[in-house]
Amino acid sequence: MQLRKEAGYIFSILGGICWALAGVFGQYLFQFHQITPEWLVSIRLLCAGIILIVVCKIRGRKIFSVWKEKKDIKDVIIFTIFGTALCQYSYFSAVATSNAATATFISYTSPIFIIIFIALKTRRKPALYEIISVFLVIAGIFVVATHGNIHSLYISGESLFWGILAAVTFAIYSIQPQRLMREFDTLLITAWGMLIGGSMLISIFRPWNLNGLSNLHAYVAMGIIVLFGTILSYIFFLEGIKRIGATRGSLLSSIEPVVATILSVVCLNETFEIIDLLGFALILSTVVVLAKAPSHGSEVQTQKIWE
């Protein structure tokens, strides 16, 4: 039992580290190889989707089982458009217009949008810990965006827009497919979301008309994004929560923005001021607040909210 828990901790942390690699190496491709978010996201999703579908097939999953019922098809399409394609595109657009660390921290405001949505949908008053979380996020975003000066922005409005949109769409990613993931294999739903999302974005962005990978360094970076930042990150996270539960797994995987910040400084020569780190800490503290809160009631509501 103890060994199982320790493995769960390790897997959850590895999942967070791998997610951080996706943002940092995405920023590297944007800065040094003139790759665009449109090219990166469409190719990344398509490649990862194909690989995950193959993995599901090897594991003996019935890969076309999600396409038999109309309600399942509808939910897969919603998940694909908003929870996968738009979520990934908005996140990497935030990275491209700011940096991996800032984009990742802003996207970590997603639990707040889940809280707000559930409160509005169920017409209940937010709990005290939820109110505290909302204020911490608002304070964190304010500090990062303005450095305490209400008359100026220290990150562009475009970066803020894409970062918050990434948080909103990640909230959709987290709660919309709950019914699907209870009825089907979680990895299978994710695989279809990536495969169809990538195909859809390729038809929209036509990446063959954009700058592509031009040398070995760029190919290695893209390989890391697909293998570590997309496939292994998800597998590690699933293995982690299987052993130690979703709450502990999510808390440990929140090492992602910390790793993204460190790698941005060490590898990409990004600089952050003390006030930036304060804002990051305020945002990240919401993860701790939510992890300490009672979870059973909100989990039931989250599971049923889209049904």
C-alpha positions in Angstrom: 0.0 0.0 0.0 2.8 2.4 0.9 4.7 1.6 -2.3 1.4 2.2 -4.3 1.1 5.7 -2.6 4.7 6.6 -3.3 4.3 5.6 -6.9 1.2 7.8 -7.1 3.1 10.8 -5.8 5.9 10.2 -8.3 3.5 9.8 -11.2 1.5 12.9 -10.3 4.7 15.0 -10.0 6.0 13.7 -13.3 2.7 14.6 -14.9 3.0 18.2 -13.8 6.6 18.3 -15.0 5.7 17.0 -18.4 2.9 19.5 -18.8 5.4 22.3 -18.0 7.7 21.0 -20.7 4.9 21.5 -23.3 4.6 25.2 -22.5 8.3 25.9 -22.2 9.3 24.1 -25.5 6.3 25.7 -27.2 7.7 29.1 -26.2 11.1 28.0 -27.5 9.6 27.2 -30.9 7.7 30.5 -31.0 10.8 32.6 -30.1 13.6 30.9 -32.0 11.9 29.0 -34.9 9.1 31.4 -35.8 6.5 28.6 -35.3 3.0 29.9 -34.8 0.4 28.7 -32.3 -1.8 27.7 -35.2 0.8 25.4 -36.6 1.9 24.0 -33.2 -1.5 23.2 -31.8 -3.0 21.6 -35.0 0.0 19.4 -35.6 0.4 18.6 -31.8 -3.2 17.5 -31.4 -3.3 15.5 -34.6 0.0 13.6 -33.8 -1.0 12.9 -30.2 -4.5 11.9 -31.1 -3.2 9.3 -33.6 -0.8 7.9 -31.1 -3.4 7.7 -28.3 -5.9 6.0 -30.6 -3.3 3.4 -31.4 -2.5 3.0 -27.7 -6.2 2.5 -26.9 -6.5 -0.1 -29.7 -3.4 -2.0 -28.4 -5.0 -2.0 -24.9 -8.1 -3.7 -26.3 -10.5 -0.8 -26.2 -13.4 -0.6 -28.6 -12.3 2.7 -30.1 -15.5 3.4 -32.1 -17.9 2.7 -29.1 -18.3 6.4 -28.5 -19.9 7.0 -31.9 -23.1 4.9 -31.5 -25.4 7.1 -29.5 -26.5 10.6 -30.4 -26.0 12.0 -27.0 -22.5 10.6 -26.8 -21.6 12.0 -30.3 -22.9 15.5 -29.2 -20.9 15.4 -26.0 -17.7 14.3 -27.8 -18.1 17.1 -30.3 -18.6 19.7 -27.6 -15.6 18.4 -25.7 -13.5 18.4 -28.9 -14.3 22.0 -29.9 -14.3 23.8 -26.5 -12.5 21.4 -24.1 -9.6 20.4 -26.5 -9.1 22.5 -29.6 -10.0 25.9 -28.2 -8.4 25.2 -24.8 -5.1 24.2 -26.4 -5.1 27.0 -28.9 -5.9 29.7 -26.3 -3.2 28.4 -24.0 -0.4 28.4 -26.6 -1.6 31.8 -27.9 -1.1 33.0 -24.3 2.4 31.5 -24.3 3.2 33.1 -27.6 2.1 36.6 -26.5 3.7 36.4 -23.0 5.7 33.4 -21.8 5.2 29.9 -20.6 5.2 30.7 -16.9 2.7 33.6 -17.0 0.4 31.7 -19.4 0.5 28.6 -17.1 -0.2 30.5 -13.9 -3.1 32.4 -15.5 -4.6 29.1 -16.8 -4.5 27.8 -13.2 -7.4 30.1 -12.5 -9.7 27.5 -14.1 -11.1 26.1 -10.8 -12.6 29.5 -10.1 -14.6 29.3 -13.3 -15.8 25.9 -12.3 -16.9 27.2 -8.9 -18.7 30.2 -10.5 -20.4 28.0 -13.1 -21.6 25.4 -10.6 -22.9 28.1 -8.2 -24.9 29.8 -11.0 -26.2 26.5 -12.4 -27.3 25.1 -9.0 -28.4 28.5 -7.6 -26.5 28.0 -4.4 -24.4 30.4 -2.5 -20.6 29.8 -2.8 -19.0 28.3 0.3 -16.5 30.4 2.3 -13.4 28.5 0.8 -14.8 29.2 -2.7 -15.2 32.9 -2.0 -11.6 33.0 -0.6 -10.4 31.2 -3.8 -12.1 33.7 -6.0 -10.5 36.7 -4.2 -7.1 35.1 -4.3 -7.3 34.6 -8.0 -8.6 38.1 -8.7 -5.8 39.5 -6.5 -3.2 37.3 -8.3 -4.3 38.3 -11.7 -4.4 42.0 -10.7 -0.8 41.8 -9.4 0.6 40.0 -12.4 -1.2 42.2 -14.9 -0.7 45.6 -13.3 2.2 45.2 -10.7 -0.2 47.1 -8.4 -0.6 50.1 -10.7 -4.2 50.3 -11.8 -3.3 52.8 -14.6 -1.1 50.4 -16.6 -0.8 46.8 -17.8 2.5 44.9 -17.5 1.3 42.1 -19.7 -0.6 42.8 -22.9 -4.4 42.7 -23.0 -4.0 40.0 -25.7 -2.0 37.8 -23.3 -4.6 38.3 -20.6 -7.4 37.5 -22.9 -5.9 34.2 -24.2 -4.8 33.2 -20.7 -8.3 33.7 -19.2 -9.9 32.0 -22.2 -7.5 29.0 -21.6 -8.7 28.9 -18.0 -12.4 29.0 -19.0 -12.0 26.3 -21.7 -9.9 24.1 -19.3 -12.8 24.4 -16.9 -15.0 23.0 -19.7 -12.4 20.3 -20.3 -12.6 19.4 -16.6 -16.4 19.2 -16.1 -18.1 18.7 -19.5 -17.0 15.2 -20.3 -17.7 13.7 -16.8 -20.6 11.5 -18.1 -18.6 10.3 -21.1 -15.6 9.4 -18.9 -17.8 7.4 -16.5 -19.2 5.4 -19.4 -16.1 5.1 -21.6 -12.3 4.9 -21.1 -10.9 8.3 -20.2 -7.9 7.9 -22.5 -10.2 7.0 -25.4 -12.3 10.2 -25.0 -9.1 12.3 -24.8 -7.7 10.5 -27.8 -10.8 11.3 -30.0 -10.8 14.9 -28.7 -7.2 15.4 -29.8 -7.6 13.5 -33.1 -10.7 15.4 -34.2 -9.6 18.7 -32.7 -6.3 18.5 -34.6 -8.0 17.6 -37.8 -10.4 20.4 -37.4 -7.7 23.0 -36.7 -5.6 21.7 -39.6 -8.6 22.3 -42.0 -8.9 25.9 -40.5 -5.3 27.0 -40.2 -3.8 25.0 -43.1 -0.4 24.6 -41.4 1.3 23.6 -44.7 1.1 27.4 -45.6 2.8 28.4 -42.4 6.4 28.1 -41.2 7.2 24.6 -40.1 10.1 22.8 -38.4 13.3 23.6 -40.2 16.1 21.9 -38.2 17.0 19.1 -35.8 16.5 21.3 -32.7 13.0 22.2 -33.7 12.1 18.6 -34.4 13.4 17.6 -31.0 11.4 20.3 -29.3 8.3 19.2 -31.1 8.9 15.6 -30.2 9.2 16.6 -26.5 5.9 18.6 -26.8 4.0 15.6 -28.3 5.6 12.8 -26.3 6.2 14.3 -22.9 3.9 17.3 -22.9 0.9 15.6 -24.3 1.0 11.8 -24.1 3.2 10.9 -21.1 1.9 13.9 -19.1 -1.7 12.6 -19.3 -0.7 8.9 -18.7 1.4 9.8 -15.7 -1.4 12.0 -14.2 -4.0 9.2 -14.7 -1.7 6.7 -13.1 -1.1 9.1 -10.2 -4.8 9.8 -9.4 -5.6 6.1 -9.7 -3.2 5.5 -6.8 -3.7 8.5 -4.5 -7.0 10.1 -5.7 -7.9 13.1 -7.7 -7.4 15.7 -5.0 -3.9 14.7 -4.0 -2.9 14.0 -7.6 -4.1 17.5 -8.8 -2.3 19.2 -5.9 1.0 17.5 -6.7 0.6 18.1 -10.4 0.3 21.8 -9.7 4.1 21.8 -9.6 3.6 22.5 -13.3 3.7 26.3 -13.1 6.6 26.3 -10.7 8.6 24.1 -13.1 7.5 26.2 -16.1 8.8 29.3 -14.3 12.2 27.7 -13.4 12.7 26.4 -16.9 11.7 29.7 -18.4 14.4 31.5 -16.4 17.1 28.9 -16.9 16.5 27.9 -20.5 14.9 30.9 -22.1 16.4 33.7 -20.0 13.1 35.1 -18.9 13.1 37.5 -15.9 10.5 38.0 -13.3 10.2 40.6 -10.6 9.3 39.9 -7.0 5.8 41.2 -7.6 5.3 38.7 -10.4 6.2 35.9 -8.1 3.8 37.3 -5.5 1.0 37.2 -8.1 1.9 33.7 -9.1 1.9 32.6 -5.4 -1.6 34.1 -4.9 -3.0 32.2 -7.9 -1.3 28.9 -6.9 -2.5 29.3 -3.3 -6.1 28.6 -4.6 -5.0 25.1 -5.4 -4.1 24.6 -1.7 -7.3 26.2 -0.5 -9.5 24.0 -2.7 -7.5 20.8 -1.9 -8.2 21.4 1.9 -11.9 22.0 1.3 -14.6 19.4 1.6 -14.9 17.8 -1.9 -17.8 15.3 -1.9 -20.6 17.8 -2.4 -18.9 19.7 -5.2 -17.8 16.4 -6.9 -21.3 15.2 -7.1 -22.6 18.5 -8.5 -19.7 18.5 -11.1 -20.5 15.0 -12.2 -24.2 15.9 -12.8 -24.0 19.4 -14.0 -23.8 18.6 -17.7 -26.2 15.6 -17.8 
